[in-house]
């Protein structure tokens, strides 16, 4: 009896190609084996879903074989997330994964099932049209990014996601490869907006941006996304990963001056976090390079990096290395300057609070409270995250009124929605 068309088993060459692109840890000259891939997926499940028992989702080499033979086409969402992460895929479709329910005419005409668009209407997202060229998509991105000057509004992230869903459909099954450069930039913006929204899937968008940048050979964006990965690792307390990623970001080139300075800044902060005094040399190099940076259209996503930014990095590095007095002086001067964005000022107040926590807990708490106020003004979670270390160090002083007020405000900010 012939199979029903919806149960046809068709090999999955996209998945096989993705596995073959990964190198084996045991035999670097060979592709990663099915058992190695299964072990890596299981470890990734635990990392992607901390605090959850993921053993029910673990896979083995036989399961990997079924995916490659097309016997499984739509694993559970958790397994798909781990596969995308391990195989550096931006979408499920990049791995030949799709729901088993598909139009019958795809199998009747002999098309590979992944060639059937998951959603046939490319213009189904509210307020988003399928633009004709990468240039048009980048122009639309510029229009959206320009609104950030007025603060991070509540709907920006969802607007970015809607645009990226349309880009997904346009690029389905390898179509419209010309849109990859635009997709990379849109994905990077989504990662930044996700970070400011305090949501946990920043790395997913960064990986998508990096994947697209690698495909298109965009050296600047490759370096920039690795720099952002380093920053994300440092924010999460993984100093070793931050150093490794910052070093990798500095291997790309040539890249525009401001992007290079940002990579140097992440390297400096990561080294300072582990107490390495050579951070002073890296900061000096960044300062020299930023003074010679001009206007470069290829550096548009790094325009926020200027001498004031590098000076703030210098202060942060000094504070991490234990020179809190000079760090406080630099930050005080920076915060007295006009024209600061609430986001930058909020993070700098958090760092200034850390400079004072030992000698003057009340003063430290006031800076922490100011950082929280600026977080609300900016519509960003980043200053809230930045005062986490300060909140921990001030808890022994909770009897002090200013400290008590700060700790209560911080707790509410962490457990509640990002203020807008």
C-alpha positions, 0 to 999 in steps of 0.5 A, a space after each residue: 500500500 503506498 504511503 500517504 503523500 504527507 508521510 513520504 520520507 525524503 532525505 534531508 541534504 540541508 541538515 547533512 550539509 550543516 553537520 558536515 560543515 562542523 569539524 570534529 573535536 577528536 579528528 579536526 580534519 573530519 566532519 563532526 560525527 553523529 554521536 558527537 553532534 548528539 552529545 553537543 546538542 544535549 549539552 546545548 539543551 542544558 545551556 539554553 534552558 537552565 534550571 529545567 530538566 531537559 533529559 526527556 529531550 536528549 538525543 542520540 546518534 540514531 535520532 540524528 540519523 533519522 533527521 538526516 534520512 528525513 524520518 523526522 522533519 519537525 522535532 520539538 521546539 527545544 530540540 530545534 533551538 539546540 540544533 539551530 544553535 549548534 549548527 549555526 542556522 538562522 532558521 529551521 528552514 536552513 536545516 530542512 526542518 518544517 512541519 509535516 503538514 504541507 501541501 500535497 502538490 509539493 510531493 506530487 511535483 517532486 519538489 523537495 518539501 523544504 521548497 514549499 514556503 511555510 507561509 505562502 503570503 509574503 505580505 501577511 505581516 501587519 504594516 510590513 511589505 516585501 521590499 524589492 531590494 536589499 538597499 530598500 530593506 537597509 533604507 527601511 532599517 535606517 528609518 527605524 533606527 533613526 527613531 531610537 534617538 527619541 528613546 526605545 519605544 515599546 513596539 520597536 522590537 516587535 516591528 523589527 521581528 515582523 520585518 525579519 519574519 517577512 525576510 525569512 519568507 523571502 529567503 526561504 529555501 535559499 531564495 533571494 540570497 541578495 537579501 542576506 546583507 540586509 537580514 544580517 543588519 536587521 538581525 543585529 538590530 533585533 539583538 540590540 532591542 532584545 537586550 534592551 528589553 531584558 529578554 533572554 534570546 539576545 544570543 539567538 539574534 546575534 547568531 543569526 546576524 553573524 551567520 548572515 554576515 559570514 555568508 556575505 563576507 561582511 568583515 565589519 559585521 562579523 567583528 561587531 557581532 563577536 564584540 556583542 557576543 563578548 559584551 553579552 558574556 561579560 554581562 553574564 559573568 563569563 569572563 573567559 568567554 568574553 576574552 575569547 570572543 573579544 580576541 576573535 573579533 579582533 582577527 577580522 579585518 580590515 574593519 572601520 575604525 569605530 568598529 575596531 575601537 569597540 572590539 578593543 573596548 570589549 577586550 579591555 573590559 574583559 581583561 580588566 574583569 580578570 585583573 589583567 593590567 595589560 588592559 591599560 595598553 588596550 585602552 590607550 590603543 583604543 584612544 589613539 584609534 578613535 581620535 583618528 576615526 572619521 565618518 565612514 558609512 560602513 561604520 554606521 552601526 558603531 557611530 555611538 563609539 566616540 572619545 567619550 565612550 572610550 573614556 567611559 570604558 577607561 573608567 570602567 576598567 580602572 574600577 574593575 582593576 581596583 582604582 576606584 578613586 580615579 574611576 569615580 573622578 572620570 565618571 563624575 566628569 562624564 556625567 556632568 557633560 551635556 547631551 548624554 543619552 539616558 541609557 549611557 548615563 544610567 550605566 555610568 551611574 551604576 558603575 559610579 555607585 560601585 566605586 563608592 559602595 565600600 566607603 559611602 554606601 548611601 552615596 552608592 545607593 543614590 547613584 544606583 537609584 539614579 541609574 534605575 530612574 534613567 532606565 525608565 527614561 530610556 526604556 531599557 533594561 541595561 542600566 537595571 542589569 548594570 546595578 545588579 552587582 551594586 545591589 548585592 554589595 549593598 544588601 548588608 547595609 539595608 538598614 540605611 534609608 537610601 540603601 533600602 529605597 534602592 534595593 526595593 526599587 531594584 527588586 521591583 525593576 528586576 521582577 516587573 516589566 521593563 519600564 517605558 
